[in-house]
């Protein structure tokens, strides 16, 4: 399961589209409108699927390729939805040598979400990140704003179970 990418269908609402169209109408024709338009779109939807990129391109009279190039270049933009519980595993050097790779695999196994993916139910998303600056706590993971450090592989099921129990 950990190697399978999950494709979450786009679930935009008419209200979200109306909000985006209003914002794009205000930006249309302005120099440098693409970045604020994409930021607004991501704030509305939480990520920038191709459906949203097409709306931005059409409304701002830009090519979809231009939009996609910017979205994939800047790390602030996401092509994938994020789960209600955003799990990030540090794979910086200190964390990696202390077993973060195995921790990432265990989380993927327990949640059914592959690295870079989001579960179909929208509960978990999982990503590997570079050093988060907590090397003294290696290996480290974050779940939303919660930080877990000095982790052992056998602690991971209990941590995931805590978030499973929240719903």
Secondary structure, DSSP 8 states (H G I E B T S, - for coil): -TT----------HHHHHHHHHHHHHHTT-TTHHHHHHHHHHHHHSS--HHHHHHHHHHTT--HHHHHHHHHH-TT--SS---SEEEEEE-SHHHHHTTHHHHHHHHHHHHT--TT-B-TTSSEEEEEES--S-GGG-S-EEETTEEE-S--GGGHHHHHHHHHTT-
